[in-house]
């Protein structure tokens, strides 16, 4: 899984359960708040680089628009790990690099929008 930012540990239970079926599961993140209490070390997580965020705010909008810029180092990590399936959360640089990786190595890429 590639998630550019995981500031809150909402997904801990999901990844904990998923790792029971797929013990080699690795979650790559660019920004991470840590495990929720009780889930420490329950799945494999690796922080890659540092996701930068640029807040673009329109005074008319209630919520600001945030542009996330994850580290391009993920591409070299993918080459090193050689995954067969890549799940990407959101359209960002990591999604683009995953599609490029897919074209080179003929793997499956699934992009989620949350």
C-alpha positions, 0 to 999 in steps of 0.5 A: 500500500502507498499512502502519502500521508497517514496523520491519524491511525484510523487504518490500524485495525484494517491493516492489522486484519489484512496482514493476517491474510497477507503477512508480507504486506507493507504499508509505505507512508510519507507522513505518519502519526504512529500506531494507535494504542494496542496496534503497535507493530501489528503490521509492517509500515515503512516511512519513505521520505517526507510528504510536504503539504502546501495549503491553498486556501480560497476564502470562499471555501470552508475547508482549505485545499491541500496539495500533498507532495510525497517523496519520489524515493518510493520508486526506488523502494518499489524497484528494490521490493518488487511488489506484484500488486500496488495499492495507492491511496489518492491521485498524487506523485506516488500514483503517477510513479506507480503507473510508471512502475506498472508500465516497466514491470507489468504489475497490477496497480489499484488507485483508491480515492478516499 
